[in-house]
Amino acid sequence: MYQFSALIPLRIGSKGIHKKNIKKIGGKPLCEWVIQAACSAKHIGNVYVSTESSEISEIIDNLDLDVTVISRPPELATDIASTESVMLHSLNYISSENLVTIQATSPLLSESDLDNACEQFIDQKNDSVLSAVRMKRFLWSDDGKPLNYMPESRPRRQDFDGTFIENGAFYISNCGLLAETKSRLHGNIGIFEMSEDTFIEIDTPEDWSMVEKIMNERLSHAA
């Protein structure tokens, strides 16, 4: 039996958008969208938030969701601290075979995405999984070399498989291999494909506006 726990890293600092992780979007703090998705996913047993902020901890406590807060050392909440360092720190508090690390900057993530990814992880016998979007764009290197097609046989868009690009929504890591390799991606790596509208990670005010528009459209269609 595979066991999955979710980790959502949340720090209070943000360069592009002030207190981004707790700023409201669609009527809720940004982080609440992915926390709800994780708590609703049937394959995820426990949900953890790693934060250095008492303000974020208070917001999490008031969500009335089954979430455990891990107190993060300040040195792991700087601009230069890696996500891997936060993941490795969390392993001191999480007992699980596999860790689903979810980014709050992808609020369009759904519980079905998470459940389908966990099932894919099991079915494909993956050691780690990344979420990605298939983009049908022709890519070039800085020195003018094509990266994903041949110009002399340029395919039609409908015949072009495209290229996977990480959307940063989540990663699934085997906890043992994460501790061993210090990398979120390791061993037999799988790719979980998400819809094209989940490509944007919220880093700038422009990103925020685009995601908010998509979210409002989704909410209006669901009403």
C-alpha positions, 0 to 999 in steps of 0.5 A: 500500500502506497502512502502519500502525505502533502507538504505545502511550503508557505513563507511570509516574504515575497518580492513581487507581491506583498504577503502573496501566500495569504493575499486573497484571490477568489475570496480566499487566501491564496494558500487555501486553494491548494490546502483544500485540494490536498485535504480533499484528495482521497489518496493523501493521508496527512497535510502539512504546512511548513512556515516560519510565520506566526501570521500564516500559522494563525490563518491555517489554524482558522481554516477549520481543515485538518492541517499540521503546521511545521515550524520552519527555521528562519534560515530556511525561509530566505530568498536563497533557501531551496525547496529541497531544504524545506522538504528535507527539514519536513521529513523530521516531522512527517512519517510517510512513504511518499511526499507530495510537495505542493506550491501555493502559487498554483491555485488552479490545482484540484484534488482530482489532479492530485489523486490522478497523479498519485494513481499514475505514480503507483501504476507506472511504478515511479520514484518521483513525479512532476506536474507539467503542461504540454506546450505546442511551441517551437523552441530555440537555443540562444545560438539559433539551434532548434530544440524540439523540431526540424525546420526543414520538416516543420510540423503542423500544430495539429500534428505536433506533440509539443514539449512538456514544461514544468508548471510547478504545481506539485512534485511527488517524491519517494521520501527515502530517495529524497533523503538519499539524493537531496533532490525532489526528482529522482529514480524513475521520473514520471510526468503528470500532464495538467491542463494548459490554463495551469501553466502560470505560477503566480510570481508577479502582479501580472501573473496574479491578474491572469490567474484571477481571471481564469479562476473567476471564469471557472467559478462563474461556469460552476455557478 
